[in-house]
Amino acid sequence: MSREKYLGMQTGDLENKAYAKHWNPQMSTMQEHAKHAIEHGPEASELGFPFTDVNQLLKQGYLPLENGYTRLDNGEIFVSVLTKMPKVTGKMIDWWFGWHYMESQRYKLWHPRCHVSNRAEKMIGDDPHLSDREKYLNNPNFVTEYIGSGLQDIIISFSDASTFFDINQFQEANVSTVICGSVGLQKLPLNVGKLIHLIRETEDGCEMRSRFWLGKPEIRGVAINGIINKMAGSKSITKRTLPTEAGKEMLVHCAMEMNHLASFLPELYDDYHPNT
């Protein structure tokens, strides 16, 4: 098998892999509400909200923009995606984020048309002595994937939800887990976005409410609130970092990969947890 990074599977990639049956290059169709958001195009900026207001996601019901993208007043691109996930649980999502980075083949199951490779700083995803969250929290993933037609080499660093949310509200809000991450570049000490995948329980499984804040530069290793990062993250620079079209590309990517994940995750999880 070639060691080069590439899309899809080559001969031998899935040989003796217990999860081979879950490889399906014919991806599930995007959910209808995501298609409508793409057709609509950019939304009004006031329908989004800054990252500092993430506790809005703990309100009952839905927010005005559950599917769509816009540019916020501070220059960031805001993206929201709702994915219905029948038979999926928050526990399955935590397991997936702690499991998939161990092999690029696992990562490719998620989005066969865009995912190229992944590895973590600490390759501990198969350690039976760790909880699922311990496997991915504070353990950066080094990802190569296509967003739209552009191949990206990025770092996704996951933090505990308590860093950003009032977790005392989780039970009342039916929240079973939240994936919180910062997105940076591999080749430069620069972060360029934040993401949240909030899992809310439903009668038939769960729903994932994804949010992205993209385009605000933040130099790693420098004080977040220091003068350098205040200048780097100014509105004028943030607006020039990414075109608004990047919001559409992120919406499409997320809507496709999360709906596809929902199509096989319950069975995959059962394969690895036969007694639960």
N, C-alpha and C positions, 0 to 999 in steps of 0.2 A: 504493500500500500504506500502511495506517495505521501511524503511528509509535508508537501506544500499545502497551503490553504486553498480550499476550493469549495464551490457550492455542490450540493448533492452528495451522493454516496458513490464510491468507487468499489470495484471488485474486492471483496474481502472485508470491507468496512463493517459489515453487520454479521460477519461470521461468528457464530457461538455467542452472540449477544442476546441475552434474555428478552430484551425489549425490541428485537428486530421487527416483530409483527406490527409494531406501532408506527413504523416508518410509512408514511403515505404522502408522496409528492403531489397528489391531487388534493389540494387544501380545501377545507370547508369554506363555503361561501360566507362573505361578511354578513353580519346581521343587518336587517333592513334599516334600523335607525342610524347606523353608521353610514350606509349608502346615501341616505337623505342628507346627512350632514356634509358629505363630500360634494353632493350636487349643489347645496346651498352656497358653499364658498365661505369666505371669512365672515365672522359675526361681529357685532358691535363690541367694542372693548369693555364696556361696562358689564357685560355678561360674564366676564372672567373675574378672577380675584388673585391677589398676590399670595405667595407661598406662606406668608405670615398669618394668613387667614384660613389655614387648612381645617380648623375645627368646624368650619361651615359644613364639612362633609359628614358631621355627626348629627346634623339636624334630621328630623323625620322627613320622609318623602324624598323628593328630588330637587335639585337646584335648577335654575333657569337654563343653564347650558350643560347638559349631560353628554352631548355629542356635538363636537364642533371645534373650531379654532379661531383665535383672534390675536391681535397684538395689544398688550396692556399699555397703560399710559406710561409705565416706566421703560417701555421698549421691548420687554420680553414677549415671546410668543407663548400663548397659553393654549393648551390642547386638552380636551376632555373626551373620554371614550367610555361608554357603558357596554359591558359584555355580560349577557345572561349566561350562566353556567349551570345547567341542570346536572344534578347528581355530584357536583363538585363541592368540597368543603374547604374551609380555611386551613384545616390540618393538611389537606392535600397540597394546597398552594405552598405552605411552608416547606413541606417535604420536597416539592419540585425545585424550589429555589436552592435548597441545600444539596440536591442530588445531581442536577443536570450539568453542572460545570466540570464534572470529572472526566468527561470525554466529549470531544466535539460532535461525535455521532449522536449523543444524547441531546445536545444543544440543537442540532439540526432537526430533530423530531418536531420542534416547536414551530419553526417557520422554514420549511424546506426551500422556499424561493429566495430567502434573504440571509439566513444564518450560515456563517462560514466556519467560525471557530470560537472556542471559549476555554478559559482556564481560570483558576483562582489563585490568589497569592499563596494560600494554604490549601493544598489539595486534600481536604479532610471530609469530603462528601460521603465517603463510604465507611466512616468511623462509627461503629455501632455504639460507642460510649458517649457520643455527643447528641444533643437534641437537634432537631431539624433547624431551629433558629440559630443555634450555636455554629452550625455549619456555614451559614451565609452572612450573619451579622459581623461587621467589622472585618470582612474577608473580601477585599476587592476582586471583582471579575474583570478579566482582560478579554474584551469582546471584539470580534471582527464580524461586521454584518453590513448589509446594504440597507440604507434608509432611502427610499426612492431608488434612483439609479447610481447613487454615490456610495462607494465602499468606505466604511468608517472603522477606524481603530480607536476604541474608546475604553475607558475604565468606569465601571459602575460600582460604587461603594455603598453598601447597605448599612443603615443605622437603625437602632431600636425606635419604634414608633413613639415611645415616651419622650423622646427628644423634641418632638414637634407637636404631639397631640395631648389632649387631656384624656388619658386612657381610662380615667374613672367613669367616663361617659360611654365606654365601649359596649358594656352589657346592655344598657338601655337602648343603644343605637343598633343592636344586633350585629356588631362588628366582631368577627372572629379572628381576623389578623389584618395587618397593614404592612405592605412592603414599601419602605422609604429608601430612596437612593439619590446620590449625587452622580452626575455624569461628567466625566472629564476626558481630556485627550491623552492618548498614550505617549505621543511624541513631544508634548509640551506640558509643563507643569500648570495646566490650565483647566479649571472646571467651567462647563458651559451650560449646565442645566440641572434640574431637580425633577424627580418623579415620585409618584405615589400610586400604588395599586391597593385600594381599600376594598376588603372583602366583607360584604354584608350578607348575612344569611337570609334565605328565602324559603318558601314552602317546599320547593322542589330542588333545592341545592343552595346556590349562592349567586350573587352578582358581583362583578368586579367593576369598581368605579375608578378609572385611571385618570390621572392628571399629570401634565408636564408643564414645566416652566423652562423655556429654552432661550439661549442667546445671551444671557448676562455673564460676562467673563469674570472669573474669580481665580486669582493666582494662588495655587496651592503653596503652603509653607509660609504664607504671609498673613498677618492678622486680617481677619475677615472685615473688621470694622476700621481698619487702618486707612491712612490716606491713599496708599497705592491702590488698594482694592476699591476704594470709593471712586477713584478716578477711572479705573479699568471698567467698573460696573456702572458708569454714568449712563444716563438715558441716551445721549448722542452716540456713544460707542455701542451700547447694547442694540440699538436700532439697526446698526450697520453690520452686526455680527452674522445675522441670518435673515434671508428673505422671508416674507410672510408665507410663501409657498411651502417652506419647511414645515409649517404647521399641518398642512394637508398631507404631506408625506409621512409625518409622524402619526397622524390619525389613521391613515391607511395601514401603516405597518402594525400599529397596536391592535386595531380592529381585526386584522387578519390573524396575527399570531395568537391572540388570546382566545378567539373563537376556535381556532384550530386546536389549541391546547385543551380546551374544554371537551373536544370531541374524543380524546383518547385518555385524558388524565385519570378518570375514575377507574378504568380497567387497568391501566398501568400501575396505579397505586395499589390496587387489589393484588396484582401479581407479586408485589414486594411486601405485602402485608396480608398474607393468606388467612391469618387467624383473627383479623379484626372485623 
